[in-house]
C-alpha cells in the first residue's frame, strides 16, 4: 500500500524553529500542523513567574504539557495539579483549564496539541521574536486575543465577563 502521508521527516536543533513572542512569553514552534500533516503541533514555551493565561476551553484539540524547567499549577475542570520538571499534564478538549507559573523561576516546557493547528493561533497572535528570550512585559492586545481565540475555537473565561 503506498504511503499517502505528505509530511516530510526532519530534525530541528535546540535553537531552531519559528520563534514568537506572545502573551509575555517566548514560543518556539518545533512541529507545526503543516509539518505533521495536521497530526499535532509541538511548541517550546518559556514564560516568567506569575504568568496566568485566562481560564479557557479548546473546542478542537487536546492539549498536553511537559515541564522542562520551573513549576506550574494547573487547573483542569475540578482537578488541580502541580507540575515540576519531568511532569506531564494532559488537558482534554472541551474541559475548562488554565495554569499559573509558580515559584521564583520562569517555566520552560513543551505544549503538544492534537490535532495540529494551535501553532497557527500562536503565529497569528504573536510577533516574531528578535531574540530567543522572554520579552519585556506588556499588556496583551485583548481585542486581538478575543478575536483570534474565537477564530481558533478557544473559549476564554475572562474575569468580570
Residue pairs with C-beta under 8 A, 6 or more apart in sequence:
5 37
6 37
7 35
7 36
7 37
7 39
8 35
10 35
12 30
12 31
15 132
17 28
17 29
17 30
17 44
18 28
18 29
18 32
18 123
19 26
19 27
19 28
19 128
19 129
19 132
20 26
20 27
20 28
20 29
20 122
20 123
20 126
20 127
20 128
20 129
21 27
21 126
21 127
21 128
21 129
21 135
22 122
22 125
22 126
22 127
23 51
23 53
23 125
23 126
23 140
23 145
24 47
24 48
24 51
24 134
24 135
24 137
24 138
24 140
25 45
25 46
25 47
25 48
25 51
25 134
25 135
26 45
26 46
26 47
26 129
26 132
26 133
26 134
26 135
27 43
27 44
27 45
27 46
27 122
27 126
28 43
28 44
28 45
28 132
29 41
29 42
29 43
29 119
29 122
29 123
30 42
30 43
30 44
30 110
31 40
31 41
31 42
31 116
31 119
32 41
32 116
32 119
32 120
33 39
33 40
33 41
33 115
33 116
33 117
33 119
33 120
34 116
36 116
38 115
38 116
38 117
39 114
39 115
39 116
40 112
40 113
40 114
40 115
40 116
41 112
41 113
41 114
41 116
41 117
41 118
41 119
42 110
42 111
42 112
43 110
43 111
43 118
43 119
43 122
44 68
44 108
44 109
44 110
45 107
45 108
45 109
45 110
45 111
46 106
46 107
46 108
46 134
47 101
47 106
47 107
47 134
48 101
48 106
48 134
48 137
49 70
49 101
49 102
49 103
49 104
49 105
49 106
49 107
50 100
50 101
51 100
51 101
51 107
52 98
52 99
52 100
52 101
53 98
53 99
54 98
54 156
54 157
54 158
54 159
55 75
55 96
55 97
55 98
55 156
55 157
56 96
56 97
56 98
56 149
56 154
56 155
56 156
56 157
57 93
57 94
57 95
57 96
57 97
57 154
57 155
57 157
58 91
58 93
58 94
58 113
58 118
58 153
58 154
59 93
59 94
59 153
59 154
59 155
60 93
60 115
60 117
60 152
60 153
61 93
61 113
61 114
61 115
61 116
61 117
61 118
61 153
62 90
62 91
62 92
62 93
62 113
62 114
63 90
63 91
63 93
63 97
63 111
63 112
63 113
63 118
64 88
64 89
64 90
64 91
64 111
64 112
64 113
64 114
65 72
65 74
65 83
65 87
65 88
65 89
65 91
65 99
65 109
65 110
65 111
65 112
66 87
66 88
66 89
66 109
66 110
66 112
67 83
67 84
67 85
67 86
67 87
67 88
67 89
67 107
67 108
67 109
68 85
68 108
68 109
68 110
69 85
69 105
69 106
69 107
69 108
69 109
70 84
70 85
70 101
70 103
70 105
70 106
70 107
70 108
70 109
71 82
71 83
71 84
71 85
71 101
71 102
71 103
71 105
71 107
72 82
72 83
72 99
72 100
72 101
72 102
72 107
72 109
73 80
73 81
73 82
73 83
73 99
73 100
73 102
74 80
74 81
74 82
74 83
74 89
74 91
74 97
74 98
74 99
75 81
75 96
75 97
75 98
75 99
76 89
76 91
76 92
76 95
76 96
76 97
77 95
77 96
77 97
81 87
81 89
82 102
83 89
91 97
96 157
101 107
106 134
111 118
113 119
117 152
118 152
120 152
121 148
121 149
121 151
121 152
121 154
124 148
124 151
125 144
125 145
125 148
129 135
145 156
146 156
149 155
149 156
